[in-house]
Every structure is written in C-alpha cells, then in structure tokens.
Amino acid sequence: MSENLYYVGLICGTSLDGIDAVLVEIPSDDEGDGKDGRPNIKLVRSHFATFEDKFVSRMKNLSLGIYGPGEDPIFQLGTLDREAGHLFAQAANQLLAKSPEIGPDRVKAIGSHGITVRHCPAEGPTPSFTLQIGDPNTIAVGTGINVVGDLRRKDLALGGQGAPLVPALHQAIFSHPQVARCIVNIGGISNVTILRPGQSTLGFDTGPGNTLLDAWCHEKTGMDFDRNGEWSQSGQLNPALLKHLRDESYFELKPPKSTGKELFNPSWLKGKLQSWTNASSSHPLSDVDIQCTLVHLTVTTIAEALRDERDKLDGVQEVYVCGGGARNGFLMELLDSALVPLIVRTTNHLGVHSDFVEAMAFAWLAHAFTRDRAGNLPEVTGAKSKAILGGLYKAG
C-alpha cells in the first residue's frame, strides 16, 4: 500500500481579508482510485489567517498609487512582496500546528497563489501579464517546505488568460461519469465550470462576485461584508440601474475570458452610478437599494453567462456553489430562482467545504507540479497547449 502525500494550499482572494490555508491528503497512486473514479483528495485541515488593517491599507494604497514619504512604487511593491511572503509562511505554520501529527517533513509541497496585484490578460499594444506577490522563497524558508509558486504566468506565456485555474480542480474532484454538473465559484470575481461526462470542460469568469458588494457595504456601513445578505435583502431592486450596470463590454465577450478588480472595482461602480444619475430623472437611490441591485448583478451575470452557453448545458441538472458567495443566503436564494429548473446547492453536498475549494485548487496544482502533470485546461484558459504550471522554490 502506497503512502499518502500531504500538500498545503494558500490563497488570498480579491477581498484582501486574509489567507485561506488548507492541508490536503492525496494518495501517491492517485490514478482515479477515489469515488466515481475521481482522485481521492481529502481536506484534512483548514485555517483562515486574518490580515491586520495596516497591511490591507498598504495593499489598497499600492493599487491606488498612494505612497508614503520616501516611498515609490517599486519600493512599495518590493517590501509588500516580502511582507506577504512572511504572512503566507505564518499562515502555513499555523495550519500545520492544528495537525501536530503531520509535521513539515511530511508535507510534499506548498502551492501558493499569492496576492494578485494586477491581472491584465488581454493582448494589445502591450503584452498581457499577471502579477502576484507573496515571495515564495520567503515562504519556503519560513516553513522549511518546498513551495510551488508563480502558477499563472506559464499559461499566459502560452497565449492563455492565466485564469481561471480552479476548473482543473473542479474537473478532478467534482466530475461524475454519468452526471453533468456546473460548479459556480463566487469569490471576489465569479466563475463557472461546466462538467460533462466524456466531453471537454468549459470554464470562465462571468463578472463580479463579492468584490462590489463588499466594497459598497464597507463604504456605507463600515462592515467588511453583508453577513448572509441581510442588509441587501432589506433593499429593493432597481431594474433600470441593473440594466445600466450590465451595459459593460466584458459581459458580451465569448469564452475563454477572465477578469478581475482591474475592471470591476469601486471606481467602476462610482462611474456607473454617476452616469446613471446624470441620465435618470428619478430620485437618487438609497444605499441599501444599490446594494440589493448589486446582488442581482452578480446573480444575473452568472445566470445569463450560463444561458449563453445553453448548448453546452445540455443534460446539466445540478449546480454547486463554492466561495464566499455560498454563505450569502440572499444571493443563494436569488441564484436558485434564476437557474430554475436546475438544482442549486453548495459543494458541501459533495463533501467539500465551499469556503476552501479555491485553496484546495492550489494544493492540487502543487501536486500536479511534483508529478510532472499539466495544471491548466487550454479549453478554459485559451492557452496553446497543456502545461506544467509554476516554479519550484526549495526550502534548503
């Protein structure tokens, strides 16, 4: 009997609230020996490490181009890269402290996504690029574990979007030999994965997930997020504003496609609200009505994106949701109504906690790297070919 392997996955999403860390167990001979012929990937332990306000403020200032006395963009980027590396190492150590029976010497590798500073996948006058910080060398030294990092840029170099990468994990652990399924990941940005028995996997970003909801909620209430959607549920949808928000060229693009906070951010929302106010003769909306309409924007763009791919949804009866949006009861209720007659549940029903699917994806990518296996899906990202993603940063 072969020994099982342990991997750690680390990621910070666009919300910048902290680091999701997971410890997973994968059989060393994982050639589809799990349930329904899928790899037997087990979530052993999870941990969430919250960022201090000072770090979050510095990250946001970097995005906005605000620097302190004597600082410049390169200085700020370099120091935050190292600081984030220390925080990721700390999160991994805290995770492993929860499982003292599994020491660092039993962890094959850490898969670290880092923190995305910019994601610009569209080729134009300048080359496409994606940039994450959280120095993997610092993580390797701080944990004593080899790190697989820089997981997006190989796909980009092959002409792909470098995103989304999680559909590869969705395919590995959620596909079923007889049942077609759709996985909806609602993080800062929403993406969908369509899994069809015997056919290629389809996946792409649909648009904003929680990023606009969290930003507006924080600005107007001081809360980091709208817990369970209770505030937004007390408001009313404004159909005219929703139509105006949906007037965005990204929603018309065909897959493969990916997006991020470079497009869907508070400045985008402010511009949309200003142009709508200027063109509208109605009274200004209340803050809560805008929040309610933003929830509908997330739900509507997911539902419309799936309808646009209706020929590929043939046979799909089940939709499973993961990411922070799965904990927003109001959003889930609206999504359930928008996707009738499809059955909408969270990935908890498949035995994988909805909060940690994305972090598991980066543990799985580290596993793929150590086994010399491709980590991308060209039909999803648009890359010219499959590729082993990432680079190895040794602890010693």
VOPAGU-2260 file (C-alpha; in pm, 1 decimal, decimal comma):
REM VOPAGU-2260
SITE   aa  ch    i         X         Y         Z
SITE  MET   A    0       0,0       0,0       0,0
SITE  SER   A    1     149,6     332,8    -104,8
SITE  GLU   A    2     192,0     619,8     138,6
SITE  ASN   A    3     -40,7     915,7     112,8
SITE  LEU   A    4     104,4    1256,8      30,1
SITE  TYR   A    5      25,9    1586,4     203,1
SITE  TYR   A    6      12,7    1927,3      37,8
SITE  VAL   A    7     -68,8    2277,2     160,6
SITE  GLY   A    8    -266,6    2527,9     -47,5
SITE  LEU   A    9    -251,4    2903,0      19,4
SITE  ILE   A   10    -450,9    3183,7    -140,8
SITE  CYS   A   11    -565,8    3537,4     -74,4
SITE  GLY   A   12    -862,2    3649,3    -281,1
SITE  THR   A   13    -956,3    3993,3    -409,4
SITE  SER   A   14   -1130,7    4077,6     -80,7
SITE  LEU   A   15    -787,4    4112,4      86,8
SITE  ASP   A   16    -931,1    3999,6     419,1
SITE  GLY   A   17    -677,2    3726,0     482,2
SITE  ILE   A   18    -528,8    3394,9     372,7
SITE  ASP   A   19    -717,1    3068,9     319,9
SITE  ALA   A   20    -487,9    2777,7     406,1
SITE  VAL   A   21    -566,5    2408,7     362,8
SITE  LEU   A   22    -387,8    2082,1     426,2
SITE  VAL   A   23    -492,2    1807,6     185,9
SITE  GLU   A   24    -411,1    1439,8     160,3
SITE  ILE   A   25    -369,2    1271,7    -177,9
SITE  PRO   A   26    -277,5     905,3    -237,5
SITE  SER   A   27      60,3     879,2    -408,7
SITE  ASP   A   28    -101,0     648,2    -667,2
SITE  ASP   A   29    -397,1     881,3    -729,9
SITE  GLU   A   30    -484,9     743,4   -1072,3
SITE  GLY   A   31    -858,8     787,2   -1020,4
SITE  ASP   A   32    -898,7     545,5    -729,8
SITE  GLY   A   33   -1148,9     759,9    -543,4
SITE  LYS   A   34   -1527,0     766,4    -551,9
SITE  ASP   A   35   -1674,7     752,4    -903,0
SITE  GLY   A   36   -1323,5     714,9   -1045,5
SITE  ARG   A   37   -1216,1    1058,9    -925,6
SITE  PRO   A   38    -888,0    1127,7    -743,0
SITE  ASN   A   39    -928,1    1076,0    -371,1
SITE  ILE   A   40    -834,1    1423,3    -245,9
SITE  LYS   A   41    -914,0    1470,8     120,9
SITE  LEU   A   42    -932,1    1801,0     306,9
SITE  VAL   A   43    -750,3    1730,2     633,7
SITE  ARG   A   44    -743,3    2073,3     796,2
SITE  SER   A   45    -824,1    2434,8     715,6
SITE  HIS   A   46    -723,4    2769,8     859,2
SITE  PHE   A   47    -801,5    3133,9     793,2
SITE  ALA   A   48    -537,8    3394,0     881,4
SITE  THR   A   49    -675,1    3747,3     905,8
SITE  PHE   A   50    -469,3    4040,1     779,3
SITE  GLU   A   51    -403,7    4338,6    1003,1
SITE  ASP   A   52    -566,1    4663,5     891,6
SITE  LYS   A   53    -227,7    4826,2     831,5
SITE  PHE   A   54    -126,9    4562,3     575,9
SITE  VAL   A   55    -463,1    4581,1     398,8
SITE  SER   A   56    -434,6    4960,7     383,5
SITE  ARG   A   57     -87,2    4940,3     229,1
SITE  MET   A   58    -210,4    4688,8     -30,1
SITE  LYS   A   59    -500,5    4913,1    -124,5
SITE  ASN   A   60    -270,5    5215,5    -143,3
SITE  LEU   A   61     -45,9    5021,0    -381,0
SITE  SER   A   62    -341,7    4960,0    -610,8
SITE  LEU   A   63    -442,4    5326,5    -591,5
SITE  GLY   A   64     -89,2    5460,6    -641,1
SITE  ILE   A   65     -70,2    5618,9    -293,4
SITE  TYR   A   66     272,2    5605,6    -130,9
SITE  GLY   A   67     419,5    5727,4     195,7
SITE  PRO   A   68     708,7    5972,1     242,6
SITE  GLY   A   69    1025,5    5842,6      77,6
SITE  GLU   A   70     838,6    5555,3     -90,3
SITE  ASP   A   71     790,9    5485,1    -458,6
SITE  PRO   A   72     600,4    5213,0    -648,2
SITE  ILE   A   73     897,2    4976,1    -674,4
SITE  PHE   A   74     987,0    5015,9    -305,3
SITE  GLN   A   75     625,4    4958,6    -202,0
SITE  LEU   A   76     588,0    4654,0    -428,1
SITE  GLY   A   77     914,2    4500,2    -310,3
SITE  THR   A   78     850,0    4542,2      60,8
SITE  LEU   A   79     491,8    4416,4      33,5
SITE  ASP   A   80     612,2    4112,1    -162,8
SITE  ARG   A   81     841,8    4012,0     124,3
SITE  GLU   A   82     588,9    4103,5     394,0
SITE  ALA   A   83     319,7    3897,8     221,5
SITE  GLY   A   84     564,3    3608,2     196,8
SITE  HIS   A   85     612,6    3617,6     574,6
SITE  LEU   A   86     234,1    3625,6     626,7
SITE  PHE   A   87     179,8    3327,5     395,9
SITE  ALA   A   88     453,9    3133,9     577,3
SITE  GLN   A   89     293,2    3219,8     910,0
SITE  ALA   A   90     -47,6    3101,1     784,5
SITE  ALA   A   91     101,7    2769,4     670,3
SITE  ASN   A   92     273,8    2718,2    1006,2
SITE  GLN   A   93     -47,5    2797,6    1194,5
SITE  LEU   A   94    -233,3    2548,1     975,1
SITE  LEU   A   95      18,4    2271,4    1045,1
SITE  ALA   A   96      10,0    2349,2    1417,8
SITE  LYS   A   97    -352,1    2231,2    1408,2
SITE  SER   A   98    -228,7    1888,3    1290,1
SITE  PRO   A   99      80,5    1818,5    1504,6
SITE  GLU   A  100      86,0    1458,1    1385,2
SITE  ILE   A  101     173,6    1586,5    1036,5
SITE  GLY   A  102     498,9    1776,4    1061,4
SITE  PRO   A  103     654,4    1990,5     787,8
SITE  ASP   A  104     874,3    1696,4     685,8
SITE  ARG   A  105     561,3    1505,8     575,9
SITE  VAL   A  106     435,6    1786,3     350,1
SITE  LYS   A  107     548,5    1730,1      -7,6
SITE  ALA   A  108     499,4    2091,1    -116,0
SITE  ILE   A  109     305,8    2413,2     -62,5
SITE  GLY   A  110     107,9    2554,4    -353,8
SITE  SER   A  111      91,4    2931,6    -308,2
SITE  HIS   A  112    -113,4    3160,4    -528,0
SITE  GLY   A  113      -5,8    3481,1    -356,3
SITE  ILE   A  114    -195,4    3808,0    -379,7
SITE  THR   A  115    -287,6    3938,7    -722,7
SITE  VAL   A  116    -167,6    4293,7    -777,2
SITE  ARG   A  117    -264,3    4313,8   -1144,3
SITE  HIS   A  118    -428,1    4074,9   -1388,8
SITE  CYS   A  119    -427,3    4203,1   -1747,0
SITE  PRO   A  120    -477,5    3901,6   -1975,1
SITE  ALA   A  121    -582,3    4083,0   -2293,1
SITE  GLU   A  122    -314,2    4124,2   -2557,8
SITE  GLY   A  123    -299,3    4475,1   -2702,2
SITE  PRO   A  124     -36,2    4737,9   -2772,6
SITE  THR   A  125     148,0    4596,3   -2469,1
SITE  PRO   A  126     195,7    4230,0   -2372,7
SITE  SER   A  127     -54,1    4065,2   -2143,3
SITE  PHE   A  128      61,0    3999,8   -1788,3
SITE  THR   A  129     -44,2    3887,2   -1444,4
SITE  LEU   A  130     138,5    3975,1   -1123,3
SITE  GLN   A  131     107,2    3816,2    -779,9
SITE  ILE   A  132     311,6    3894,9    -468,2
SITE  GLY   A  133     399,3    3686,0    -163,6
SITE  ASP   A  134     761,7    3582,4    -222,5
SITE  PRO   A  135     770,6    3200,0    -245,5
SITE  ASN   A  136    1137,1    3197,5    -137,2
SITE  THR   A  137    1033,0    3362,0     190,7
SITE  ILE   A  138     752,8    3107,1     233,6
SITE  ALA   A  139     993,5    2816,3     172,4
SITE  VAL   A  140    1248,8    2943,3     423,1
SITE  GLY   A  141     980,8    3035,4     678,7
SITE  THR   A  142     818,4    2690,9     670,3
SITE  GLY   A  143    1103,5    2457,9     577,3
SITE  ILE   A  144     882,2    2321,3     296,9
SITE  ASN   A  145     932,1    2337,0     -79,2
SITE  VAL   A  146     695,8    2583,1    -247,5
SITE  VAL   A  147     537,2    2574,3    -592,1
SITE  GLY   A  148     455,9    2933,4    -689,7
SITE  ASP   A  149     410,8    3162,1    -990,1
SITE  LEU   A  150     125,7    2942,6   -1108,5
SITE  ARG   A  151     -41,3    3165,6   -1367,2
SITE  ARG   A  152     227,9    3304,8   -1595,1
SITE  LYS   A  153     314,4    2986,7   -1789,3
SITE  ASP   A  154     -42,4    2967,4   -1916,1
SITE  LEU   A  155     -25,5    3336,3   -2009,3
SITE  ALA   A  156     302,5    3279,6   -2195,9
SITE  LEU   A  157     122,1    3012,8   -2398,5
SITE  GLY   A  158    -136,8    3265,1   -2511,8
SITE  GLY   A  159    -390,1    3184,9   -2240,4
SITE  GLN   A  160    -568,0    3402,8   -1988,7
SITE  GLY   A  161    -380,3    3257,9   -1692,0
SITE  ALA   A  162    -726,2    3216,8   -1539,1
SITE  PRO   A  163    -946,6    3070,0   -1422,6
SITE  LEU   A  164    -733,5    2781,5   -1293,4
SITE  VAL   A  165    -981,2    2629,4   -1047,4
SITE  PRO   A  166   -1183,5    2447,0   -1319,9
SITE  ALA   A  167    -895,4    2197,5   -1338,6
SITE  LEU   A  168    -959,1    2101,7    -975,6
SITE  HIS   A  169   -1335,2    2108,3   -1031,9
SITE  GLN   A  170   -1284,5    1857,8   -1312,8
SITE  ALA   A  171   -1063,5    1639,6   -1093,6
SITE  ILE   A  172   -1285,9    1618,3    -785,6
SITE  PHE   A  173   -1641,2    1710,0    -889,6
SITE  SER   A  174   -1686,7    1542,7   -1228,5
SITE  HIS   A  175   -1913,0    1239,2   -1244,1
SITE  PRO   A  176   -1905,5     961,8   -1508,0
SITE  GLN   A  177   -2282,1     980,7   -1567,4
SITE  VAL   A  178   -2397,5    1320,3   -1437,2
SITE  ALA   A  179   -2338,0    1663,0   -1594,9
SITE  ARG   A  180   -2272,1    1935,4   -1338,6
SITE  CYS   A  181   -2199,3    2304,9   -1315,7
SITE  ILE   A  182   -1972,3    2448,0   -1045,3
SITE  VAL   A  183   -2011,6    2817,8    -963,9
SITE  ASN   A  184   -1729,0    2978,1    -767,0
SITE  ILE   A  185   -1835,9    3313,0    -619,3
SITE  GLY   A  186   -1530,0    3484,1    -476,8
SITE  GLY   A  187   -1441,0    3844,7    -546,9
SITE  ILE   A  188   -1496,9    3750,0    -910,6
SITE  SER   A  189   -1742,4    3478,3   -1015,4
SITE  ASN   A  190   -1650,2    3192,9   -1244,8
SITE  VAL   A  191   -1829,7    2886,3   -1372,1
SITE  THR   A  192   -1717,2    2537,0   -1467,7
SITE  ILE   A  193   -1932,3    2307,6   -1681,1
SITE  LEU   A  194   -1852,2    1938,6   -1635,9
SITE  ARG   A  195   -1994,5    1697,7   -1893,4
SITE  PRO   A  196   -1922,7    1322,5   -1896,3
SITE  GLY   A  197   -1695,9    1231,5   -2184,8
SITE  GLN   A  198   -1661,0    1590,4   -2306,2
SITE  SER   A  199   -1416,1    1875,0   -2254,2
SITE  THR   A  200   -1456,2    2102,4   -1953,7
SITE  LEU   A  201   -1571,6    2460,3   -2005,4
SITE  GLY   A  202   -1494,7    2740,5   -1760,9
SITE  PHE   A  203   -1465,8    3119,6   -1750,0
SITE  ASP   A  204   -1513,1    3428,3   -1533,3
SITE  THR   A  205   -1865,8    3567,5   -1550,4
SITE  GLY   A  206   -1800,4    3903,3   -1382,4
SITE  PRO   A  207   -1822,3    4047,9   -1031,0
SITE  GLY   A  208   -1893,0    3817,9    -740,6
SITE  ASN   A  209   -1848,1    3969,6    -396,4
SITE  THR   A  210   -1599,5    4244,5    -482,0
SITE  LEU   A  211   -1851,5    4522,9    -548,3
SITE  LEU   A  212   -2084,3    4400,3    -272,8
SITE  ASP   A  213   -1809,6    4407,7     -10,7
SITE  ALA   A  214   -1670,8    4744,3    -122,4
SITE  TRP   A  215   -2011,4    4916,7    -121,5
SITE  CYS   A  216   -2111,6    4756,5     209,8
SITE  HIS   A  217   -1786,8    4866,7     374,0
SITE  GLU   A  218   -1814,3    5220,9     238,8
SITE  LYS   A  219   -2174,7    5269,6     350,2
SITE  THR   A  220   -2197,9    5066,0     670,9
SITE  GLY   A  221   -1841,1    5013,1     790,5
SITE  MET   A  222   -1894,3    4635,5     783,3
SITE  ASP   A  223   -1643,4    4427,3     588,0
SITE  PHE   A  224   -1926,6    4236,8     420,8
SITE  ASP   A  225   -2302,6    4198,2     426,8
SITE  ARG   A  226   -2346,4    3896,8     653,3
SITE  ASN   A  227   -2584,9    3645,8     493,2
SITE  GLY   A  228   -2706,5    3924,3     262,7
SITE  GLU   A  229   -2932,0    4062,2     537,8
SITE  TRP   A  230   -2868,9    4429,9     454,2
SITE  SER   A  231   -2914,5    4386,5      79,9
SITE  GLN   A  232   -3228,9    4180,6     133,0
SITE  SER   A  233   -3386,8    4475,9     312,5
SITE  GLY   A  234   -3347,6    4687,6      -2,9
SITE  GLN   A  235   -3526,1    4683,6    -337,4
SITE  LEU   A  236   -3402,5    4600,9    -684,8
SITE  ASN   A  237   -3391,6    4888,8    -932,1
SITE  PRO   A  238   -3431,0    4726,8   -1276,7
SITE  ALA   A  239   -3316,4    5040,2   -1462,7
SITE  LEU   A  240   -2993,7    5058,6   -1264,1
SITE  LEU   A  241   -2935,8    4685,9   -1310,7
SITE  LYS   A  242   -2969,7    4726,8   -1687,1
SITE  HIS   A  243   -2722,7    5015,8   -1677,3
SITE  LEU   A  244   -2470,7    4812,5   -1475,6
SITE  ARG   A  245   -2497,9    4526,2   -1723,3
SITE  ASP   A  246   -2404,8    4760,6   -2006,3
SITE  GLU   A  247   -2040,0    4653,0   -1997,4
SITE  SER   A  248   -1848,0    4504,5   -2288,6
SITE  TYR   A  249   -1695,3    4224,9   -2078,6
SITE  PHE   A  250   -2034,3    4059,4   -2041,4
SITE  GLU   A  251   -2059,7    4029,9   -2421,1
SITE  LEU   A  252   -1722,2    3858,6   -2467,0
SITE  LYS   A  253   -1718,2    3490,4   -2554,3
SITE  PRO   A  254   -1501,0    3242,4   -2360,4
SITE  PRO   A  255   -1218,6    3197,6   -2296,8
SITE  LYS   A  256   -1219,2    3510,2   -2083,1
SITE  SER   A  257   -1114,3    3626,6   -1737,3
SITE  THR   A  258   -1141,2    3947,8   -1541,7
SITE  GLY   A  259   -1061,3    4098,7   -1203,2
SITE  LYS   A  260   -1061,0    4406,9    -984,6
SITE  GLU   A  261    -877,9    4593,9   -1262,2
SITE  LEU   A  262   -1223,4    4630,5   -1420,5
SITE  PHE   A  263   -1483,2    4563,6   -1152,3
SITE  ASN   A  264   -1378,4    4791,8    -867,1
SITE  PRO   A  265   -1520,9    5084,6    -666,0
SITE  SER   A  266   -1414,0    5332,1    -935,3
SITE  TRP   A  267   -1608,0    5135,7   -1197,8
SITE  LEU   A  268   -1914,0    5136,2    -972,8
SITE  LYS   A  269   -1878,8    5506,8    -894,3
SITE  GLY   A  270   -1861,4    5589,1   -1265,1
SITE  LYS   A  271   -2165,2    5374,6   -1341,2
SITE  LEU   A  272   -2369,2    5532,3   -1061,2
SITE  GLN   A  273   -2269,1    5881,4   -1170,7
SITE  SER   A  274   -2359,9    5825,3   -1536,3
SITE  TRP   A  275   -2688,3    5661,9   -1437,1
SITE  THR   A  276   -2775,7    5951,3   -1204,7
SITE  ASN   A  277   -2697,2    6205,7   -1478,0
SITE  ALA   A  278   -2919,3    6023,0   -1727,0
SITE  SER   A  279   -3202,9    5942,1   -1488,1
SITE  SER   A  280   -3489,8    6168,5   -1392,4
SITE  SER   A  281   -3578,2    5955,6   -1089,2
SITE  HIS   A  282   -3480,0    6030,4    -733,3
SITE  PRO   A  283   -3139,3    5905,3    -612,3
SITE  LEU   A  284   -3145,7    5551,1    -480,9
SITE  SER   A  285   -3082,8    5465,0    -119,1
SITE  ASP   A  286   -2756,2    5290,1     -32,4
SITE  VAL   A  287   -2936,3    4967,2      53,2
SITE  ASP   A  288   -3125,6    4965,0    -279,0
SITE  ILE   A  289   -2792,8    4992,9    -460,8
SITE  GLN   A  290   -2658,8    4701,6    -252,4
SITE  CYS   A  291   -2964,5    4495,1    -338,9
SITE  THR   A  292   -2919,8    4574,5    -708,7
SITE  LEU   A  293   -2552,6    4472,9    -692,0
SITE  VAL   A  294   -2653,3    4130,4    -560,5
SITE  HIS   A  295   -2884,9    4098,8    -857,8
SITE  LEU   A  296   -2595,1    4199,6   -1085,1
SITE  THR   A  297   -2383,9    3910,3    -957,5
SITE  VAL   A  298   -2670,8    3663,3    -991,1
SITE  THR   A  299   -2792,2    3788,9   -1329,2
SITE  THR   A  300   -2448,9    3784,3   -1492,0
SITE  ILE   A  301   -2391,6    3426,9   -1372,8
SITE  ALA   A  302   -2731,7    3313,9   -1499,8
SITE  GLU   A  303   -2701,0    3498,2   -1832,7
SITE  ALA   A  304   -2349,3    3361,4   -1890,2
SITE  LEU   A  305   -2480,7    3009,3   -1846,0
SITE  ARG   A  306   -2776,7    3073,7   -2076,2
SITE  ASP   A  307   -2534,3    3200,0   -2342,0
SITE  GLU   A  308   -2368,9    2857,7   -2324,1
SITE  ARG   A  309   -2701,1    2670,1   -2321,8
SITE  ASP   A  310   -2585,7    2432,7   -2596,8
SITE  LYS   A  311   -2312,1    2313,1   -2360,5
SITE  LEU   A  312   -2551,6    2284,5   -2065,5
SITE  ASP   A  313   -2745,9    2001,7   -2226,0
SITE  GLY   A  314   -2806,2    1743,3   -1956,5
SITE  VAL   A  315   -2687,6    1961,2   -1667,0
SITE  GLN   A  316   -2926,8    1929,1   -1374,2
SITE  GLU   A  317   -2708,3    2017,4   -1077,4
SITE  VAL   A  318   -2532,6    2341,0    -983,9
SITE  TYR   A  319   -2291,3    2350,2    -690,7
SITE  VAL   A  320   -2171,0    2680,0    -544,4
SITE  CYS   A  321   -1845,8    2749,7    -359,7
SITE  GLY   A  322   -1657,4    3059,5    -243,9
SITE  GLY   A  323   -1771,4    3332,5      -7,0
SITE  GLY   A  324   -2092,1    3387,8    -202,7
SITE  ALA   A  325   -2216,2    3047,0     -87,6
SITE  ARG   A  326   -2256,3    3197,6     261,7
SITE  ASN   A  327   -2478,6    3481,2     135,9
SITE  GLY   A  328   -2827,9    3345,6     189,3
SITE  PHE   A  329   -2997,1    3620,6     -11,6
SITE  LEU   A  330   -2764,0    3570,9    -308,0
SITE  MET   A  331   -2815,5    3193,1    -297,9
SITE  GLU   A  332   -3192,3    3238,1    -287,8
SITE  LEU   A  333   -3183,9    3463,3    -594,4
SITE  LEU   A  334   -2948,0    3228,0    -778,6
SITE  ASP   A  335   -3174,8    2933,6    -706,5
SITE  SER   A  336   -3467,3    3124,5    -860,8
SITE  ALA   A  337   -3263,9    3246,7   -1159,0
SITE  LEU   A  338   -3147,5    2895,9   -1250,5
SITE  VAL   A  339   -3480,9    2711,0   -1227,8
SITE  PRO   A  340   -3522,6    2419,5   -1306,4
SITE  LEU   A  341   -3162,3    2342,3   -1212,7
SITE  ILE   A  342   -3097,6    2223,9    -855,8
SITE  VAL   A  343   -2867,6    2467,4    -671,2
SITE  ARG   A  344   -2664,3    2354,4    -369,7
SITE  THR   A  345   -2324,1    2427,9    -219,1
SITE  THR   A  346   -2024,9    2199,5    -271,0
SITE  ASN   A  347   -2073,0    2089,2      90,8
SITE  HIS   A  348   -2323,1    1842,7     -57,7
SITE  LEU   A  349   -2035,0    1684,8    -249,1
SITE  GLY   A  350   -1825,5    1655,6      65,8
SITE  VAL   A  351   -1601,6    1957,7       0,9
SITE  HIS   A  352   -1648,0    2268,5     217,5
SITE  SER   A  353   -1744,1    2563,0      -1,7
SITE  ASP   A  354   -1506,3    2801,4     178,6
SITE  PHE   A  355   -1190,0    2611,4      87,5
SITE  VAL   A  356   -1232,1    2481,4    -267,5
SITE  GLU   A  357   -1009,1    2750,8    -417,7
SITE  ALA   A  358    -727,7    2696,3    -167,1
SITE  MET   A  359    -753,0    2323,9    -237,8
SITE  ALA   A  360    -701,0    2403,0    -604,8
SITE  PHE   A  361    -355,5    2541,8    -534,5
SITE  ALA   A  362    -260,7    2242,7    -320,4
SITE  TRP   A  363    -372,9    2026,7    -611,8
SITE  LEU   A  364    -165,5    2234,9    -857,1
SITE  ALA   A  365     139,7    2180,6    -636,0
SITE  HIS   A  366      67,3    1807,4    -650,8
SITE  ALA   A  367      36,1    1824,0   -1030,4
SITE  PHE   A  368     372,8    2002,6   -1048,8
SITE  THR   A  369     550,4    1741,3    -836,7
SITE  ARG   A  370     403,5    1467,1   -1058,7
SITE  ASP   A  371     503,0    1645,9   -1382,8
SITE  ARG   A  372     138,8    1685,1   -1481,8
SITE  ALA   A  373     -30,6    1969,7   -1662,8
SITE  GLY   A  374    -225,3    2204,2   -1437,2
SITE  ASN   A  375    -415,2    2409,4   -1693,8
SITE  LEU   A  376    -708,4    2334,3   -1922,4
SITE  PRO   A  377    -646,2    2501,4   -2262,2
SITE  GLU   A  378   -1017,5    2480,8   -2347,2
SITE  VAL   A  379   -1078,1    2701,2   -2040,7
SITE  THR   A  380    -786,4    2946,0   -2048,8
SITE  GLY   A  381    -725,4    2959,9   -2423,6
SITE  ALA   A  382    -361,1    2850,3   -2393,5
SITE  LYS   A  383    -199,1    2685,9   -2696,2
SITE  SER   A  384    -129,4    2367,8   -2503,4
SITE  LYS   A  385    -139,7    2199,0   -2167,8
SITE  ALA   A  386     149,8    2285,7   -1939,1
SITE  ILE   A  387     305,3    2212,5   -1602,7
SITE  LEU   A  388     234,1    2531,6   -1411,1
SITE  GLY   A  389     459,5    2708,9   -1165,3
SITE  GLY   A  390     817,1    2701,5   -1047,5
SITE  LEU   A  391     980,8    2519,9    -757,7
SITE  TYR   A  392    1128,5    2719,3    -469,3
SITE  LYS   A  393    1324,0    2484,6    -242,4
SITE  ALA   A  394    1339,0    2524,7     131,6
SITE  GLY   A  395    1705,1    2428,1     150,0
